[in-house]
Amino acid sequence: MERPPHLPPGTPLGEHYTVEGLVRLAEGRMFYLANDVRHDRSTRKCWECGHPDSERSEEVCSSCGTKFKNRRFLVSARWDSANFEGYQKFHQLGLDHPALMLPVDVFQMERVLYSAVPYKGEGLMVDEAAPLPNKRVLDLGQRMVGAIAYLHRHGVELTGLTLANLIVQPDNAVLLFDLEVCAVHEDDVPNGGKTAAFAAAGEILRRYCDIEADALAGFLNDAADGAYEVAEPFGRELEKRWSDWQGQVYPPLLGGMSDVGLTRQLNEDNWGWARLSDKLRLYVVADGMGGHDGGEVASELAVKTICEVARERHRSVGPDVDALEGLLDTAFQSANNTVKDHADLKGTDMGTTLVSFLLSDQKVGFLANVGDSRAYLVRNGSMHQISKDHSLVQKMVERGRITAEEARHHPHSNILLRTVGTERDIEIDIFRVELESGDKVMMCSDGLWGEVEDRDMETIMNTYSDPRIASRELVRAAHHGGGKDNVTLMIVAVP
């Protein structure tokens, strides 16, 4: 089922709510703010005792005497019916846990399942850019593992977790909510049904690790790969490593974020970073193509492969610039050929753009790209593009047939002449950049630069010195520009 049209403000919703507005889109979700003011109904529900039939004109509940006040709710809407029944059964259990935000109401209308929680200024984890401090990652890990273990003990089996299942309270505590429940068992969830939730938790937490927190990221990467089938060993490892990792603090030199945008249902972008050695860091952004089970697979495979190959081969590479450029070229080419082999095996036309940045000793960087995901350099407040798009419209600009501004809105702007995974041993553009103190490198998919003018991106980059905040504001700017595509970006600052 396609994403349903969003509900405009003032729409009555269910038995008790009126929509105030749509506040966020995520993969498989729409989030609304709503209140319980219903002028079309003569009665109202008491949220203290549950009595549904007090007269709207009364100031107190006719059952418990509680004084009425207008309330607000965060209402989630989902339309993939696969887990509707499981979530409704979960709601009926009436469970309670300090790391869970449980719904006060679950109802279905026109093939959409709605879930309402009281709203007191909470935010959503989909708006949090990476990285987070180690302590917050570990706090979140303990909460997630504890909540998942509690759910499993009560028979609640999850298909996994995404950022859309995490809500941020005003005190920054993160709770699980609006879960993907595939089954409710009478007893403890069978062990075979537990791994997916812990693997998903590991993947979420790994994404928020700083590039310098490679030991913590490595542990969480093992969890994401399915190393933990039950909660106890996962929780014990978190406890054991707490003292070593929670006090480590890193300078704010990095920001990264990926978002589904406002019109797509699936995020086919991917990104990652890897600390290769004391002096080498690798940063990667990919924009997949090929639809479900195509684009998102290609971009994930490309990012994973380039990072893994760079980790394996950097030890045998010398420090001179030619050797480092060769390392990036080899890792990039391996990513291309891996995606190509996988596409041939599956019989699909999947592919991806790829832009990567190898940073050596904070002094020199190597940028490699194929496709139209871009890399920009901001120096002394001025931003310019380093990479070169491999697109039909870019070729037309170079030949003087259209202007760069016309290229942005050209009907063939989405036609790429070179992508990762469409042929073996692809031609790769590599640029060497001598860096200066205060420089910033920003890499992004076309979901950002296609919606936000370069001068506006430059303004945001110069306004917000913290790359995490700048990342979030750039995603917001892409939404304001139309949000027609997935948006992924990464900002790397030179101290």
C-alpha positions as CSV (number, residue, x, y, z in Angstrom):
1,M,0.0,0.0,0.0
2,E,1.3,3.5,-0.9
3,R,1.6,6.1,1.8
4,P,-1.9,7.5,2.3
5,P,-2.6,11.3,1.9
6,H,-1.8,13.2,5.0
7,L,-4.6,14.5,7.2
8,P,-5.0,18.3,7.1
9,P,-5.4,20.3,10.4
10,G,-8.9,20.2,11.9
11,T,-9.6,16.6,10.7
12,P,-11.5,14.6,13.2
13,L,-9.5,11.4,14.0
14,G,-10.9,8.3,15.7
15,E,-13.3,8.8,18.6
16,H,-11.4,11.4,20.5
17,Y,-8.9,13.5,18.5
18,T,-8.6,16.4,16.2
19,V,-5.5,16.8,14.0
20,E,-3.4,19.9,14.7
21,G,-0.9,19.1,11.9
22,L,1.6,16.6,10.4
23,V,4.9,17.0,12.2
24,R,7.2,14.3,10.7
25,L,7.5,11.6,8.0
26,A,9.7,8.5,8.4
27,E,9.9,5.2,6.7
28,G,6.5,3.5,7.1
29,R,5.2,6.3,9.4
30,M,3.5,9.6,9.6
31,F,3.4,11.5,12.9
32,Y,0.7,14.0,13.8
33,L,0.1,16.3,16.7
34,A,-3.5,16.1,17.8
35,N,-5.7,17.3,20.7
36,D,-8.9,15.9,22.3
37,V,-11.1,18.9,21.4
38,R,-14.0,17.5,19.4
39,H,-16.8,20.0,18.8
40,D,-18.7,17.4,16.8
41,R,-19.3,15.3,19.9
42,S,-21.3,16.0,23.0
43,T,-19.3,13.8,25.3
44,R,-15.6,13.4,26.0
45,K,-13.3,10.8,27.5
46,C,-11.6,11.1,30.9
47,W,-7.9,10.2,30.4
48,E,-7.5,9.6,34.1
49,C,-10.1,6.9,34.7
50,G,-11.1,6.0,31.1
51,H,-14.8,6.9,31.5
52,P,-15.9,7.8,27.9
53,D,-19.2,9.5,28.3
54,S,-18.9,12.7,30.4
55,E,-20.8,15.6,29.0
56,R,-18.5,18.0,27.1
57,S,-20.0,20.9,28.8
58,E,-19.0,19.6,32.3
59,E,-15.7,20.7,33.9
60,V,-15.1,17.5,35.7
61,C,-15.4,13.8,34.9
62,S,-18.8,12.4,35.9
63,S,-17.1,9.2,37.0
64,C,-13.9,10.1,39.0
65,G,-14.3,13.9,39.5
66,T,-11.0,14.8,37.8
67,K,-11.0,18.3,36.3
68,F,-10.9,18.2,32.6
69,K,-8.2,20.0,30.6
70,N,-7.5,19.9,26.9
71,R,-4.8,17.4,26.1
72,R,-2.4,16.9,23.2
73,F,-1.2,13.7,21.7
74,L,1.5,12.4,19.3
75,V,-0.3,10.1,16.9
76,S,1.6,7.7,14.7
77,A,0.0,6.5,11.5
78,R,1.3,3.3,9.7
79,W,-0.1,1.6,6.6
80,D,1.8,-1.6,6.2
81,S,-0.8,-4.0,7.6
82,A,1.7,-6.9,8.2
83,N,2.0,-6.2,11.9
84,F,-1.3,-4.5,12.6
85,E,-2.7,-7.5,14.5
86,G,0.5,-8.0,16.5
87,Y,0.6,-4.4,17.7
88,Q,-3.1,-4.5,18.7
89,K,-2.5,-7.6,20.7
90,F,0.5,-6.0,22.3
91,H,-1.6,-3.0,23.3
92,Q,-4.2,-5.2,24.9
93,L,-1.6,-6.7,27.2
94,G,-1.4,-3.5,29.2
95,L,2.4,-3.8,29.9
96,D,4.4,-1.2,31.7
97,H,8.2,-0.6,31.7
98,P,10.2,2.6,32.3
99,A,11.9,2.4,28.9
100,L,8.6,2.0,27.0
101,M,6.2,4.7,26.0
102,L,2.9,2.8,25.7
103,P,-0.1,4.0,23.7
104,V,-3.2,5.2,25.4
105,D,-5.2,4.4,22.3
106,V,-4.8,2.2,19.2
107,F,-7.4,2.2,16.4
108,Q,-7.7,1.5,12.7
109,M,-9.3,3.7,10.1
110,E,-9.4,3.2,6.3
111,R,-6.5,0.6,6.3
112,V,-4.3,2.8,8.5
113,L,-3.4,1.9,12.1
114,Y,-3.1,4.9,14.5
115,S,-1.4,4.8,17.9
116,A,-1.7,7.7,20.3
117,V,0.6,8.7,23.2
118,P,0.3,11.8,25.4
119,Y,2.4,14.6,24.1
120,K,4.5,16.7,26.5
121,G,7.1,18.2,24.2
122,E,8.8,15.0,23.1
123,G,11.0,14.8,20.0
124,L,11.8,11.9,17.6
125,M,15.1,10.1,17.2
126,V,14.8,10.5,13.4
127,D,15.8,14.2,14.0
128,E,19.0,13.3,15.9
129,A,22.2,13.6,13.8
130,A,25.2,11.4,14.5
131,P,27.4,11.1,16.4
132,L,26.3,11.1,20.0
133,P,28.5,11.1,23.1
134,N,29.6,7.6,24.2
135,K,27.7,8.0,27.5
136,R,24.5,8.7,25.7
137,V,25.0,5.8,23.3
138,L,25.6,3.4,26.2
139,D,22.6,4.8,28.2
140,L,20.5,4.3,25.1
141,G,21.9,0.8,24.7
142,Q,21.0,-0.2,28.2
143,R,17.5,1.1,27.9
144,M,16.9,-0.6,24.6
145,V,18.3,-4.0,25.8
146,G,16.3,-3.8,29.0
147,A,13.1,-2.9,27.3
148,I,13.5,-5.6,24.6
149,A,14.3,-8.2,27.2
150,Y,11.1,-7.2,29.1
151,L,9.0,-7.5,25.9
152,H,10.5,-10.9,25.2
153,R,9.7,-12.2,28.7
154,H,6.1,-11.2,28.1
155,G,5.9,-12.9,24.7
156,V,6.2,-9.8,22.5
157,E,8.2,-10.6,19.4
158,L,9.5,-7.7,17.3
159,T,10.5,-7.7,13.6
160,G,13.2,-5.2,14.5
161,L,13.6,-1.6,15.4
162,T,14.2,1.6,13.5
163,L,14.7,5.2,14.5
164,A,11.0,5.7,14.0
165,N,10.5,3.5,17.1
166,L,12.4,5.8,19.4
167,I,11.0,8.9,21.1
168,V,13.1,11.5,22.9
169,Q,11.7,13.0,26.1
170,P,12.4,16.6,27.1
171,D,15.1,15.4,29.5
172,N,16.8,13.6,26.5
173,A,15.8,10.1,27.8
174,V,14.9,7.9,24.9
175,L,12.0,5.5,25.0
176,L,10.8,2.7,22.7
177,F,7.3,3.3,21.2
178,D,5.0,2.4,18.3
179,L,6.8,-0.9,17.9
180,E,6.7,-3.4,15.0
181,V,5.2,-6.4,16.8
182,C,5.0,-9.5,14.6
183,A,3.6,-11.9,17.2
184,V,2.5,-12.1,20.8
185,H,3.3,-15.5,22.4
186,E,1.7,-16.9,25.6
187,D,5.1,-17.4,27.1
188,D,8.6,-16.1,26.6
189,V,9.5,-15.4,22.9
190,P,11.4,-18.4,21.5
191,N,15.1,-17.8,21.2
192,G,15.0,-17.8,17.4
193,G,12.6,-14.8,17.5
194,K,14.8,-12.6,19.7
195,T,17.9,-12.0,17.5
196,A,16.3,-9.5,15.1
197,A,15.5,-7.0,17.8
198,F,19.0,-7.1,19.3
199,A,20.6,-6.9,15.9
200,A,18.5,-3.8,15.0
201,A,19.4,-2.2,18.4
202,G,23.1,-2.8,17.6
203,E,22.7,-1.2,14.2
204,I,21.0,1.9,15.5
205,L,23.6,2.3,18.3
206,R,26.5,1.8,15.9
207,R,25.3,4.5,13.7
208,Y,25.5,7.0,16.5
209,C,29.1,6.1,17.5
210,D,31.8,8.8,16.8
211,I,34.4,7.8,14.3
212,E,37.0,7.9,17.1
213,A,34.9,5.4,19.2
214,D,36.0,2.5,17.1
215,A,36.1,0.0,19.9
216,L,32.6,0.8,20.9
217,A,31.5,0.8,17.3
218,G,33.2,-2.6,16.7
219,F,31.3,-4.2,19.6
220,L,28.0,-2.8,18.4
221,N,28.8,-3.9,14.9
222,D,29.0,-7.5,16.2
223,A,25.6,-7.0,17.8
224,A,24.2,-5.7,14.5
225,D,25.6,-8.8,12.8
226,G,23.5,-11.0,15.1
227,A,26.1,-11.9,17.8
228,Y,23.4,-11.7,20.6
229,E,20.4,-14.0,20.6
230,V,19.3,-13.1,24.1
231,A,19.6,-10.1,26.3
232,E,21.8,-11.2,29.2
233,P,25.2,-11.4,27.3
234,F,24.5,-8.2,25.5
235,G,23.6,-6.4,28.7
236,R,26.6,-7.8,30.5
237,E,29.0,-6.6,27.8
238,L,27.5,-3.1,28.0
239,E,28.0,-3.1,31.7
240,K,31.5,-4.5,31.5
241,R,32.6,-1.8,29.0
242,W,30.8,1.1,30.6
243,S,33.7,2.4,32.7
244,D,36.1,2.2,29.7
245,W,33.9,4.0,27.3
246,Q,31.4,6.3,28.9
247,G,34.0,9.0,29.9
248,Q,35.6,9.3,26.5
249,V,34.7,12.6,24.9
250,Y,35.5,13.7,21.3
251,P,35.7,17.2,19.8
252,P,32.7,18.2,17.7
253,L,34.2,17.7,14.3
254,L,31.7,15.4,12.7
255,G,28.0,15.2,11.7
256,G,26.0,12.8,9.7
257,M,22.3,12.2,9.0
258,S,20.1,10.3,6.6
259,D,16.4,10.9,6.0
260,V,13.7,9.4,3.8
261,G,12.4,12.9,2.7
262,L,8.8,13.9,2.2
263,T,7.7,11.9,-0.8
264,R,9.6,8.6,-0.8
265,Q,8.5,5.6,1.3
266,L,11.9,3.9,1.2
267,N,15.3,5.3,2.1
268,E,17.8,3.9,-0.5
269,D,20.7,6.1,0.8
270,N,23.4,4.9,3.1
271,W,26.5,6.3,4.8
272,G,29.3,5.3,7.1
273,W,32.6,6.3,8.5
274,A,35.7,4.2,9.6
275,R,38.8,5.0,11.7
276,L,41.5,3.1,9.8
277,S,44.5,4.1,11.9
278,D,45.7,6.9,14.1
279,K,46.1,9.1,11.1
280,L,43.6,7.8,8.5
281,R,39.8,8.3,8.5
282,L,37.3,7.3,5.8
283,Y,33.9,8.8,5.2
284,V,31.3,7.6,2.7
285,V,27.9,8.5,1.3
286,A,25.9,6.5,-1.2
287,D,22.6,7.0,-3.0
288,G,21.1,3.7,-4.2
289,M,19.0,3.0,-7.3
290,G,16.8,0.1,-8.2
291,G,13.8,0.2,-5.9
292,H,12.9,-2.1,-3.0
293,D,15.6,-4.9,-2.5
294,G,17.7,-3.0,-5.1
295,G,18.8,0.5,-4.3
296,E,19.0,0.2,-0.5
297,V,20.9,-3.1,-0.9
298,A,23.4,-1.6,-3.4
299,S,24.1,1.5,-1.3
300,E,24.5,-0.6,1.9
301,L,26.8,-3.1,0.2
302,A,28.9,-0.3,-1.4
303,V,29.4,1.5,2.0
304,K,30.2,-1.7,3.8
305,T,32.6,-3.0,1.2
306,I,34.6,0.2,0.8
307,C,35.1,0.5,4.6
308,E,36.0,-3.1,5.0
309,V,38.5,-3.2,2.2
310,A,40.1,0.0,3.4
311,R,40.5,-1.4,6.9
312,E,42.1,-4.6,5.5
313,R,44.5,-2.9,3.2
314,H,45.7,0.2,4.9
315,R,48.3,-1.6,6.9
316,S,50.3,-2.5,3.8
317,V,50.1,1.0,2.3
318,G,52.8,3.6,2.8
319,P,52.2,7.2,4.0
320,D,53.0,8.9,0.7
321,V,50.1,10.5,-1.1
322,D,50.2,8.2,-4.2
323,A,49.9,5.2,-2.0
324,L,47.0,6.6,-0.1
325,E,45.3,7.6,-3.4
326,G,45.8,4.0,-4.5
327,L,44.3,2.7,-1.3
328,L,41.1,4.7,-1.9
329,D,41.0,3.7,-5.6
330,T,41.3,0.0,-4.7
331,A,38.7,0.1,-2.0
332,F,36.3,2.1,-4.2
333,Q,36.8,-0.3,-7.1
334,S,36.2,-3.3,-4.8
335,A,32.9,-1.7,-3.7
336,N,31.9,-1.2,-7.4
337,N,32.7,-4.8,-8.4
338,T,31.0,-6.2,-5.3
339,V,27.8,-4.4,-6.1
340,K,28.1,-5.5,-9.8
341,D,28.6,-9.2,-8.8
342,H,25.6,-9.0,-6.4
343,A,23.4,-7.5,-9.1
344,D,24.4,-10.2,-11.6
345,L,23.7,-12.9,-9.0
346,K,20.2,-11.5,-8.3
347,G,19.5,-10.6,-11.9
348,T,18.7,-7.0,-11.0
349,D,19.8,-3.6,-12.3
350,M,20.7,-2.3,-8.9
351,G,23.3,0.4,-8.6
352,T,24.4,3.3,-6.5
353,T,26.2,6.6,-6.5
354,L,29.2,6.8,-4.2
355,V,31.3,9.6,-2.8
356,S,34.1,9.0,-0.3
357,F,36.7,11.1,1.5
358,L,39.9,9.7,2.9
359,L,41.5,12.0,5.4
360,S,45.2,11.7,6.2
361,D,46.6,13.3,9.4
362,Q,44.1,16.2,9.1
363,K,46.3,17.6,6.4
364,V,45.4,16.1,3.1
365,G,42.2,14.5,1.8
366,F,41.4,12.4,-1.2
367,L,37.8,12.6,-2.6
368,A,36.5,9.9,-4.9
369,N,33.1,9.8,-6.6
370,V,31.0,8.1,-9.2
371,G,27.5,9.4,-10.0
372,D,26.0,12.6,-8.7
373,S,26.4,12.5,-5.0
374,R,28.7,15.4,-4.3
375,A,31.5,16.7,-2.1
376,Y,31.9,20.4,-1.2
377,L,34.7,22.3,0.5
378,V,34.0,25.2,2.8
379,R,37.0,27.4,3.4
380,N,37.0,30.8,5.0
381,G,33.2,30.9,4.7
382,S,33.1,30.2,1.0
383,M,31.8,26.9,-0.3
384,H,32.6,25.3,-3.7
385,Q,32.0,21.9,-5.2
386,I,35.0,19.6,-5.5
387,S,33.4,16.5,-7.1
388,K,32.1,16.4,-10.6
389,D,28.7,15.0,-11.4
390,H,28.5,12.1,-13.9
391,S,25.2,13.1,-15.3
392,L,23.7,13.9,-18.7
393,V,22.9,17.5,-17.6
394,Q,26.4,18.1,-16.4
395,K,27.7,17.0,-19.8
396,M,25.2,19.4,-21.4
397,V,26.5,22.2,-19.1
398,E,30.1,21.5,-20.1
399,R,29.2,21.7,-23.8
400,G,27.4,25.0,-23.3
401,R,24.0,23.7,-24.2
402,I,22.4,24.7,-20.8
403,T,23.4,26.7,-17.8
404,A,24.1,25.2,-14.4
405,E,20.9,26.7,-13.1
406,E,18.9,25.2,-15.9
407,A,20.5,21.8,-15.2
408,R,18.9,21.8,-11.7
409,H,15.4,21.8,-13.1
410,H,16.0,19.9,-16.4
411,P,13.6,17.0,-17.1
412,H,16.6,14.7,-17.6
413,S,18.5,15.8,-14.5
414,N,18.1,12.2,-13.0
415,I,19.9,10.5,-15.9
416,L,23.4,9.3,-14.7
417,L,26.2,8.4,-17.1
418,R,28.2,6.5,-14.6
419,T,27.1,4.6,-11.5
420,V,28.6,2.0,-9.1
421,G,27.6,-1.5,-9.9
422,T,26.5,-1.2,-13.5
423,E,29.8,-2.4,-14.9
424,R,33.0,-3.8,-13.6
425,D,36.1,-1.7,-13.1
426,I,34.4,1.6,-13.4
427,E,36.2,4.8,-14.0
428,I,36.6,6.7,-10.7
429,D,37.3,10.4,-10.3
430,I,39.8,11.1,-7.5
431,F,40.6,14.6,-6.3
432,R,43.5,15.6,-3.9
433,V,42.8,18.4,-1.5
434,E,45.4,20.2,0.7
435,L,43.5,21.1,3.8
436,E,43.8,24.1,6.1
437,S,42.7,24.6,9.7
438,G,39.0,25.4,9.9
439,D,38.1,23.7,6.6
440,K,34.9,21.7,6.3
441,V,34.1,19.0,3.8
442,M,30.5,18.2,3.2
443,M,29.3,15.1,1.2
444,C,25.7,14.6,0.3
445,S,23.2,12.8,-2.0
446,D,21.2,14.7,-4.5
447,G,18.3,14.8,-2.1
448,L,20.1,17.7,-0.5
449,W,21.8,19.7,-3.3
450,G,18.8,19.1,-5.6
451,E,16.5,20.9,-3.1
452,V,18.8,23.5,-1.5
453,E,20.8,26.1,-3.5
454,D,24.5,26.1,-2.9
455,R,24.4,29.6,-1.4
456,D,21.8,28.5,1.1
457,M,23.8,25.4,2.0
458,E,26.8,27.7,2.5
459,T,24.8,30.0,4.8
460,I,23.8,27.0,7.0
461,M,27.3,25.6,7.1
462,N,28.6,29.0,8.2
463,T,25.8,29.6,10.7
464,Y,26.2,26.4,12.7
465,S,29.7,25.6,13.9
466,D,28.7,22.2,15.3
467,P,28.5,19.7,12.4
468,R,25.7,17.8,14.1
469,I,23.5,20.9,14.2
470,A,24.4,21.9,10.7
471,S,23.5,18.4,9.5
472,R,20.0,18.6,11.1
473,E,19.4,22.1,9.7
474,L,20.5,21.0,6.2
475,V,18.0,18.2,6.3
476,R,15.3,20.6,7.4
477,A,16.2,22.9,4.5
478,A,15.8,20.0,2.1
479,H,12.4,19.4,3.5
480,H,11.5,23.0,3.0
481,G,12.8,22.8,-0.5
482,G,10.3,20.0,-1.3
483,G,11.9,16.9,0.1
484,K,11.3,15.0,-3.1
485,D,14.1,12.5,-2.5
486,N,16.0,10.8,0.3
487,V,18.5,13.2,2.0
488,T,21.9,12.0,3.3
489,L,24.9,14.1,4.2
490,M,28.1,14.1,6.2
491,I,30.2,17.0,7.5
492,V,33.9,16.6,8.4
493,A,35.6,19.6,10.1
494,V,39.4,20.1,10.2
495,P,40.4,21.3,13.7
